[in-house]
């Protein structure tokens, strides 16, 4: 059901539909995806339409120079997943970096650029499960790139705070700082070179990106900037269809992508929280935040110790989520004291985009696409119109670590699409943006829905907290009383200086035949149904 809210407090209501629903971080993308559904396209077609358009109109968050993950249920079947993350060049050498005394890869450099996996993911997902031609799916993105689009307010905000990074490379500054300044909200911005590349992908598929002129320009640019990339690194890239990992939370089963993503950590946090009464009214706000913070610290410590590319070292997901392991970890959580933070050597990155789609046939999509930090590596290829991500900055420069840099290896990934199941059938695709926050954000969102009875919009918009990197960040809406109570417990509390992430979700009310969509007010987007 949809609980009544206090309309005096502002906010927004969830969107409703019965034939289809989309939720994205930008109204233009939501409308394009809904148009695709209304024309007879399926949820995969609509999701790809939206993500391609977002890759043009949210250039600081996502793009064809990044990676992509998908969770997909076909007409109510058990979900499948696609890992569209790229690997390092075969020529990388950890010892080379250790000999320089580096503790991490420079994030805004060619060294941090792994092979982008998004275009391969889109094309292979489309080939397997799309129903409309690729040129039709990419048409809104091509039009926006070639004819220009109006910069949305949150997009303009993120653009303005990235001026320093955009000035690092002349070609990047020339493209993204027209006239020497970032475009403001309502300004028209175009990227015709990206439009040409998207047209080539629409015509020739993945080969237009991973072979030929586009790959040639990207490789030459990266090598000129010190990278070890070669044409074969791009040509050999292939994403993977993978089996989701799952764990129960109360009446639901939560499905996540397996490593190299951090979805298992979202499941671990939920498993830890399942041992406490989190029902609405059972705890005061500070106590609820405290339990999430302690579970987050325990779970992220396991992530930073154990998670990496499973093709290079096994990640013990089953053992980590077992009753024995969860019980042992949960015993470390106390109501009246705080656990210490572990050292974190991974860069912060609050930026990505996620979306959810459900179509009239019950096919369900949760998709996430990212260039890692805002505007990625800041390296822009002007001929191809491609801004490259910097996902390789997520590697550890520690020999023998599961997430250590190595040739042909994918880094530990933060982006994680999610899906909730009930009775074995999908009941809610969801995603939470916000870099490292995403695993904790999944748990926080699911608890709001399951434990507190929030609808998806309320659960997304509820004020957030995140215990990471030595501090417990709070969004200011929590208020001083909550901050003071957490400080008294021993938490090093800081007000978040930016919104903590974003989110999209759609709840499938099968009993009534209603789709209920939510889209984060921290972004520009919306949920739309029909």
C-alpha positions as CSV (number, residue, x, y, z in Angstrom):
1,X,0.0,0.0,0.0
2,X,0.9,3.7,-0.2
3,X,1.0,5.4,3.2
4,X,-0.4,8.9,3.4
5,X,2.3,11.6,3.8
6,X,2.0,15.0,5.4
7,X,1.5,17.2,2.3
8,X,2.4,20.3,4.3
9,X,6.0,19.1,4.4
10,X,6.7,19.2,0.7
11,X,8.4,16.3,-1.0
12,X,6.7,14.3,-3.8
13,X,4.3,11.4,-4.1
14,X,5.2,8.2,-5.8
15,X,4.3,7.8,-9.5
16,X,1.7,5.2,-10.4
17,X,1.1,3.1,-13.5
18,X,-0.4,-0.2,-14.6
19,X,1.2,-0.8,-18.0
20,X,4.8,0.3,-17.5
21,X,7.0,2.4,-15.2
22,X,10.4,4.1,-15.5
23,X,12.5,5.9,-12.9
24,X,15.7,7.8,-13.8
25,X,17.7,10.7,-12.6
26,X,16.7,13.0,-15.4
27,X,13.2,13.9,-16.6
28,X,14.3,13.8,-20.3
29,X,15.6,10.3,-19.9
30,X,12.4,9.1,-18.0
31,X,10.3,10.5,-20.8
32,X,12.4,8.9,-23.6
33,X,12.2,5.6,-21.8
34,X,8.4,5.9,-21.3
35,X,8.0,6.8,-24.9
36,X,9.8,3.6,-25.9
37,X,7.5,1.5,-23.7
38,X,4.4,3.2,-25.1
39,X,5.6,2.5,-28.7
40,X,5.8,-1.2,-27.8
41,X,9.4,-1.6,-26.8
42,X,10.2,-3.8,-23.8
43,X,11.9,-2.9,-20.5
44,X,15.4,-3.6,-22.0
45,X,14.7,-1.3,-24.9
46,X,13.5,1.4,-22.5
47,X,16.4,1.0,-20.1
48,X,19.0,1.2,-22.9
49,X,17.2,4.3,-24.4
50,X,17.4,6.0,-21.0
51,X,21.0,5.1,-20.2
52,X,22.3,6.1,-23.7
53,X,20.5,9.5,-23.3
54,X,21.9,9.9,-19.7
55,X,25.3,9.3,-21.2
56,X,24.9,12.5,-23.1
57,X,22.9,14.8,-20.8
58,X,24.6,13.8,-17.5
59,X,28.2,13.9,-18.7
60,X,29.7,14.2,-15.2
61,X,28.0,11.1,-14.0
62,X,28.0,8.6,-16.9
63,X,28.9,8.0,-20.5
64,X,30.0,5.5,-23.2
65,X,33.6,5.8,-21.7
66,X,32.4,4.0,-18.5
67,X,31.1,0.7,-17.2
68,X,27.7,-0.8,-16.9
69,X,25.9,-3.5,-14.7
70,X,22.4,-4.9,-15.3
71,X,20.0,-7.0,-13.2
72,X,17.2,-8.4,-15.4
73,X,14.1,-10.5,-14.8
74,X,12.3,-11.7,-18.0
75,X,8.5,-11.7,-17.4
76,X,8.8,-12.7,-13.8
77,X,11.6,-15.3,-14.1
78,X,14.5,-15.5,-11.7
79,X,16.9,-12.6,-12.3
80,X,20.0,-12.8,-14.4
81,X,22.8,-10.2,-14.4
82,X,25.4,-8.7,-16.7
83,X,28.8,-7.5,-15.6
84,X,29.9,-4.9,-18.0
85,X,33.1,-3.8,-16.3
86,X,36.3,-3.5,-18.2
87,X,39.8,-4.8,-17.3
88,X,43.3,-3.3,-17.2
89,X,45.6,-3.4,-20.2
90,X,47.7,-6.5,-20.5
91,X,50.8,-4.3,-20.3
92,X,50.2,-2.9,-16.8
93,X,52.9,-3.7,-14.2
94,X,52.3,-3.3,-10.5
95,X,56.0,-3.3,-9.7
96,X,56.4,-0.2,-12.0
97,X,54.1,1.8,-9.8
98,X,55.5,0.4,-6.5
99,X,59.0,1.4,-7.6
100,X,57.7,5.0,-7.9
101,X,56.5,4.9,-4.3
102,X,52.9,5.3,-5.4
103,X,50.2,4.2,-2.8
104,X,47.4,4.6,-5.3
105,X,46.9,5.3,-9.0
106,X,46.5,9.0,-9.9
107,X,42.8,9.2,-10.4
108,X,42.9,11.8,-13.2
109,X,45.4,10.0,-15.4
110,X,45.7,7.4,-18.1
111,X,46.9,4.9,-15.5
112,X,43.5,4.9,-13.9
113,X,41.6,4.1,-17.2
114,X,40.5,0.5,-17.6
115,X,38.8,-0.6,-20.9
116,X,35.3,0.9,-20.9
117,X,32.7,-1.8,-20.8
118,X,29.4,0.1,-21.3
119,X,29.1,-0.1,-25.1
120,X,29.8,-3.8,-25.1
121,X,27.2,-4.3,-22.4
122,X,24.5,-2.3,-24.1
123,X,25.1,-4.1,-27.4
124,X,25.2,-7.6,-25.9
125,X,22.2,-7.0,-23.7
126,X,20.3,-5.6,-26.7
127,X,21.2,-8.6,-28.9
128,X,20.1,-11.0,-26.2
129,X,16.9,-9.3,-25.0
130,X,16.1,-6.2,-26.9
131,X,13.1,-6.0,-29.3
132,X,13.6,-2.7,-31.1
133,X,16.4,-1.8,-33.5
134,X,19.5,-0.3,-31.9
135,X,19.3,2.9,-34.1
136,X,15.8,3.5,-32.7
137,X,17.0,3.0,-29.1
138,X,20.0,5.4,-29.6
139,X,18.0,8.0,-31.5
140,X,17.2,10.3,-28.5
141,X,20.8,10.2,-27.3
142,X,22.0,11.0,-30.8
143,X,19.6,13.9,-31.2
144,X,20.6,15.4,-27.8
145,X,24.3,15.1,-28.6
146,X,24.1,16.6,-32.1
147,X,21.4,19.3,-31.6
148,X,22.1,20.0,-27.9
149,X,20.1,19.8,-24.7
150,X,19.3,22.1,-21.8
151,X,21.5,21.5,-18.8
152,X,19.4,20.5,-15.8
153,X,20.0,22.1,-12.4
154,X,21.7,19.3,-10.6
155,X,23.8,18.5,-13.6
156,X,24.9,22.2,-13.7
157,X,25.7,22.0,-9.9
158,X,28.0,19.0,-10.4
159,X,29.5,20.6,-13.5
160,X,30.4,23.8,-11.6
161,X,32.1,22.0,-8.8
162,X,34.4,20.1,-11.3
163,X,36.0,23.1,-13.0
164,X,39.4,22.2,-11.6
165,X,39.3,18.7,-12.9
166,X,38.0,19.8,-16.3
167,X,41.0,22.2,-16.7
168,X,43.5,19.4,-16.4
169,X,43.6,18.6,-20.1
170,X,43.2,21.2,-22.9
171,X,40.8,19.1,-25.0
172,X,38.5,18.5,-22.0
173,X,38.5,22.2,-21.1
174,X,37.7,23.1,-24.7
175,X,34.7,20.8,-24.7
176,X,33.2,21.1,-21.2
177,X,34.1,24.7,-20.3
178,X,32.9,26.6,-23.3
179,X,34.1,30.2,-23.1
180,X,36.1,29.1,-20.1
181,X,33.2,28.4,-17.7
182,X,30.8,25.6,-17.0
183,X,27.3,25.9,-18.6
184,X,24.7,26.9,-16.1
185,X,21.2,25.5,-15.6
186,X,19.2,26.1,-18.7
187,X,22.2,26.6,-21.0
188,X,22.2,24.6,-24.2
189,X,25.1,22.2,-24.6
190,X,26.0,20.0,-27.6
191,X,28.6,17.3,-28.3
192,X,28.4,16.5,-32.0
193,X,31.5,14.2,-31.9
194,X,29.7,12.0,-29.4
195,X,26.7,12.0,-31.7
196,X,28.8,10.7,-34.6
197,X,30.2,7.9,-32.4
198,X,26.7,7.0,-31.2
199,X,25.5,6.9,-34.9
200,X,28.4,4.5,-35.7
201,X,27.4,2.3,-32.8
202,X,23.8,2.3,-33.9
203,X,25.0,1.2,-37.4
204,X,27.9,-1.2,-36.6
205,X,27.3,-2.2,-33.0
206,X,30.1,-2.7,-30.5
207,X,32.8,-2.9,-33.1
208,X,32.4,0.8,-33.8
209,X,33.8,1.5,-30.3
210,X,36.2,-1.4,-29.7
211,X,37.8,-1.4,-33.1
212,X,38.6,1.1,-35.9
213,X,38.9,4.8,-35.6
214,X,37.3,5.3,-32.1
215,X,39.4,2.7,-30.4
216,X,42.5,3.9,-32.3
217,X,42.0,7.5,-31.0
218,X,41.4,6.3,-27.5
219,X,44.5,4.0,-27.5
220,X,46.7,6.7,-29.0
221,X,45.5,9.3,-26.5
222,X,46.0,7.1,-23.5
223,X,49.5,6.0,-24.6
224,X,50.5,9.6,-25.2
225,X,49.5,10.2,-21.5
226,X,51.6,7.3,-20.2
227,X,49.1,4.5,-20.4
228,X,50.0,0.9,-21.5
229,X,46.8,0.4,-23.6
230,X,46.9,-1.3,-26.9
231,X,44.3,-2.0,-29.6
232,X,44.1,-5.6,-28.5
233,X,43.0,-4.6,-25.0
234,X,39.9,-3.0,-26.5
235,X,39.2,-5.6,-29.2
236,X,39.3,-8.5,-26.7
237,X,36.9,-7.0,-24.2
238,X,33.7,-8.9,-23.4
239,X,31.4,-8.4,-20.5
240,X,29.8,-11.4,-18.7
241,X,26.4,-12.8,-18.0
242,X,26.6,-13.8,-14.4
243,X,24.3,-15.4,-11.8
244,X,23.1,-13.0,-9.1
245,X,23.9,-13.6,-5.4
246,X,21.0,-13.5,-3.0
247,X,20.3,-13.3,0.8
248,X,17.0,-13.0,2.7
249,X,15.9,-9.9,4.6
250,X,12.6,-10.4,6.5
251,X,10.0,-11.5,3.9
252,X,12.1,-10.5,0.9
253,X,15.0,-12.1,-1.0
254,X,17.5,-9.5,-2.2
255,X,19.5,-10.1,-5.4
256,X,22.8,-8.4,-6.2
257,X,25.5,-8.8,-8.8
258,X,28.4,-10.9,-7.6
259,X,32.0,-9.7,-7.3
260,X,33.9,-7.9,-8.7
261,X,31.0,-5.6,-7.5
262,X,30.2,-4.8,-3.9
263,X,26.7,-6.2,-3.9
264,X,27.7,-8.9,-1.5
265,X,28.4,-6.2,1.1
266,X,24.9,-4.8,0.8
267,X,23.7,-8.4,1.5
268,X,26.1,-8.6,4.5
269,X,24.8,-5.4,6.0
270,X,21.2,-6.5,5.7
271,X,22.1,-9.9,7.2
272,X,23.7,-8.1,10.2
273,X,20.7,-5.7,10.6
274,X,18.3,-8.7,10.5
275,X,19.3,-9.5,14.0
276,X,17.7,-6.3,15.4
277,X,14.2,-4.9,15.7
278,X,14.1,-2.0,13.2
279,X,10.3,-1.7,12.9
280,X,8.9,1.8,12.9
281,X,8.8,3.1,16.4
282,X,11.0,0.4,17.9
283,X,14.1,2.7,17.9
284,X,14.8,6.4,18.1
285,X,16.4,7.8,14.9
286,X,19.9,8.0,16.4
287,X,19.8,4.3,17.6
288,X,18.7,3.3,14.1
289,X,21.6,5.2,12.5
290,X,24.0,3.8,15.0
291,X,23.1,0.2,14.1
292,X,23.5,0.9,10.4
293,X,26.8,2.6,11.0
294,X,28.2,-0.3,13.0
295,X,27.0,-2.9,10.4
296,X,28.5,-0.7,7.7
297,X,31.9,-0.5,9.3
298,X,32.0,-4.3,9.8
299,X,30.9,-5.1,6.3
300,X,33.1,-2.6,4.5
301,X,36.1,-4.0,6.4
302,X,35.4,-7.4,4.8
303,X,35.0,-5.7,1.4
304,X,38.3,-4.0,1.6
305,X,40.0,-7.2,2.8
306,X,38.4,-9.7,0.5
307,X,36.8,-8.3,-2.6
308,X,38.3,-8.2,-6.1
309,X,38.1,-9.8,-9.5
310,X,37.0,-13.4,-8.9
311,X,38.8,-14.5,-12.1
312,X,42.1,-13.6,-10.2
313,X,41.3,-14.6,-6.6
314,X,38.2,-16.3,-5.1
315,X,35.9,-14.1,-3.1
316,X,34.3,-16.2,-0.3
317,X,30.7,-14.9,-0.6
318,X,29.0,-18.0,0.7
319,X,31.2,-18.1,3.8
320,X,30.8,-14.4,4.4
321,X,27.0,-14.5,4.3
322,X,26.8,-17.7,6.3
323,X,25.0,-17.8,9.7
324,X,28.2,-18.5,11.5
325,X,30.1,-15.5,9.9
326,X,27.2,-13.1,10.3
327,X,26.6,-14.1,13.9
328,X,30.3,-13.6,14.7
329,X,30.3,-10.2,13.1
330,X,27.0,-9.1,14.6
331,X,28.3,-9.9,18.1
332,X,30.6,-6.9,17.7
333,X,27.7,-4.5,17.5
334,X,26.7,-2.9,20.8
335,X,24.0,-0.3,21.4
336,X,26.2,1.8,23.7
337,X,29.6,1.9,22.0
338,X,31.1,2.4,18.6
339,X,33.5,0.3,16.6
340,X,36.7,1.8,15.2
341,X,37.0,2.7,11.5
342,X,39.4,0.9,9.3
343,X,41.9,2.7,7.1
344,X,40.6,3.3,3.6
345,X,42.9,3.8,0.6
346,X,40.2,4.0,-2.0
347,X,39.2,7.3,-3.6
348,X,35.8,8.9,-2.8
349,X,33.4,9.2,-5.7
350,X,29.8,10.2,-5.2
351,X,28.8,10.0,-8.8
352,X,27.0,7.6,-11.2
353,X,23.5,7.1,-12.6
354,X,21.0,4.3,-12.0
355,X,17.6,3.5,-13.4
356,X,14.7,1.1,-13.0
357,X,12.1,-0.1,-15.6
358,X,9.1,-2.4,-15.6
359,X,7.1,-3.2,-18.7
360,X,3.6,-4.5,-19.4
361,X,4.8,-8.1,-19.7
362,X,6.4,-8.0,-16.2
363,X,10.0,-7.8,-17.5
364,X,12.0,-5.9,-14.8
365,X,15.3,-4.0,-15.2
366,X,17.7,-2.4,-12.8
367,X,20.7,-0.9,-14.5
368,X,23.6,1.3,-13.5
369,X,26.2,3.0,-15.6
370,X,29.2,5.0,-14.3
371,X,32.4,6.9,-15.2
372,X,33.5,6.6,-11.5
373,X,34.5,10.0,-10.2
374,X,32.8,13.2,-11.5
375,X,33.8,13.5,-15.2
376,X,35.9,10.3,-14.7
377,X,39.5,10.6,-15.6
378,X,39.0,14.1,-17.1
379,X,40.6,12.6,-20.3
380,X,38.5,13.5,-23.4
381,X,39.0,12.2,-26.9
382,X,37.7,15.1,-29.1
383,X,37.4,13.1,-32.4
384,X,35.3,10.4,-30.8
385,X,33.6,12.7,-28.2
386,X,34.4,10.1,-25.5
387,X,35.1,11.1,-21.9
388,X,37.0,8.2,-20.3
389,X,36.3,6.9,-16.8
390,X,38.9,6.3,-14.1
391,X,37.6,3.0,-12.6
392,X,41.2,1.7,-12.3
393,X,41.7,4.2,-9.4
394,X,39.7,1.6,-7.3
395,X,42.6,-0.9,-7.4
396,X,45.0,-1.4,-4.4
397,X,48.7,-1.0,-5.0
398,X,49.4,-3.8,-2.5
399,X,51.0,-7.0,-3.9
400,X,49.0,-10.1,-3.1
401,X,45.8,-8.1,-2.2
402,X,42.6,-9.5,-3.9
403,X,42.1,-6.1,-5.4
404,X,45.7,-5.5,-6.4
405,X,46.4,-4.1,-9.8
406,X,47.3,-6.8,-12.3
407,X,47.2,-7.2,-16.1
408,X,43.7,-8.1,-17.6
409,X,42.0,-7.6,-14.2
410,X,38.8,-5.8,-13.3
411,X,38.8,-3.6,-10.2
412,X,36.5,-4.0,-7.2
413,X,33.4,-2.1,-8.4
414,X,31.1,0.0,-6.3
415,X,28.2,0.2,-8.8
416,X,25.5,-2.3,-8.0
417,X,22.0,-2.7,-9.4
418,X,19.6,-4.4,-7.0
419,X,16.3,-6.4,-7.2
420,X,14.0,-7.5,-4.4
421,X,12.1,-10.8,-4.8
422,X,9.1,-12.2,-3.0
423,X,8.1,-15.8,-3.4
424,X,10.8,-16.1,-6.0
425,X,9.3,-13.4,-8.2
426,X,10.7,-9.9,-8.7
427,X,8.8,-7.3,-6.7
428,X,11.1,-4.3,-6.8
429,X,14.0,-3.2,-9.0
430,X,16.1,-0.6,-7.2
431,X,19.4,1.2,-7.3
432,X,21.2,3.7,-5.1
433,X,23.8,6.1,-6.4
434,X,26.7,7.5,-4.4
435,X,29.9,5.6,-5.0
436,X,31.1,3.7,-1.9
437,X,27.7,4.6,-0.2
438,X,25.8,2.2,-2.5
439,X,26.1,-1.0,-0.5
440,X,25.1,0.9,2.7
441,X,22.5,2.7,0.7
442,X,20.9,-0.5,-0.5
443,X,20.5,-1.7,3.1
444,X,19.2,1.6,4.3
445,X,16.6,1.8,1.5
446,X,15.4,-1.8,1.9
447,X,15.1,-1.4,5.7
448,X,13.0,1.8,5.2
449,X,10.6,-0.2,2.9
450,X,10.5,-3.5,4.8
451,X,10.9,-2.4,8.5
452,X,9.3,1.0,8.4
453,X,6.5,0.5,5.8
454,X,7.7,3.4,3.6
455,X,6.7,3.6,0.0
456,X,9.5,3.7,-2.5
457,X,9.5,7.5,-2.8
458,X,9.5,8.0,1.0
459,X,12.3,5.4,1.3
460,X,14.5,7.1,-1.3
461,X,13.9,10.6,0.0
462,X,14.4,9.8,3.7
463,X,17.5,11.5,5.2
464,X,20.7,9.5,4.9
465,X,23.8,8.7,6.9
466,X,27.0,7.0,5.9
467,X,29.8,5.7,8.2
468,X,32.9,5.6,6.0
469,X,36.4,7.0,5.9
470,X,36.7,7.9,9.5
471,X,33.5,9.9,9.9
472,X,29.7,9.4,10.2
473,X,28.2,11.7,7.6
474,X,24.6,12.9,8.2
475,X,22.4,14.8,5.9
476,X,21.3,18.0,7.7
477,X,17.6,17.0,7.8
478,X,18.4,14.6,10.6
479,X,18.7,17.7,12.9
480,X,20.9,18.6,15.8
481,X,19.2,16.3,18.4
482,X,20.1,13.3,16.3
483,X,23.7,14.6,15.7
484,X,24.2,15.2,19.4
485,X,22.9,11.8,20.4
486,X,25.3,10.1,17.9
487,X,28.2,12.2,19.1
488,X,27.4,11.2,22.7
489,X,27.7,7.5,21.5
490,X,31.2,8.2,20.3
491,X,30.6,8.7,16.6
492,X,32.8,11.4,14.8
493,X,29.8,13.1,13.1
494,X,29.9,15.6,10.2
495,X,27.2,17.2,8.2
496,X,27.3,16.0,4.6
497,X,28.4,18.9,2.4
498,X,26.7,17.3,-0.6
499,X,23.6,15.1,-0.9
500,X,24.4,11.5,-0.1
501,X,23.8,9.7,-3.4
502,X,20.6,9.3,-5.3
503,X,18.2,6.4,-6.1
504,X,15.5,5.0,-8.2
505,X,13.0,2.2,-7.5
506,X,9.7,0.6,-8.7
507,X,7.5,-1.5,-6.5
508,X,5.3,-4.1,-8.2
509,X,2.0,-4.5,-6.4
510,X,0.7,-7.6,-8.1
511,X,-2.4,-8.0,-6.0
512,X,-3.8,-4.7,-7.4
513,X,-1.9,-4.6,-10.7
514,X,-0.2,-1.3,-9.8
515,X,3.3,-0.1,-10.4
516,X,4.7,2.4,-7.8
517,X,7.7,4.4,-8.8
518,X,10.1,6.6,-6.9
519,X,12.9,8.9,-8.0
520,X,15.4,10.7,-5.8
521,X,14.7,14.4,-5.2
522,X,18.5,14.8,-4.7
523,X,18.7,14.6,-8.5
524,X,16.7,16.2,-11.4
525,X,14.8,13.1,-12.3
526,X,11.4,11.6,-11.9
527,X,9.4,8.3,-12.2
528,X,6.8,8.1,-14.9
529,X,4.1,5.5,-15.5
530,X,1.2,4.8,-17.7
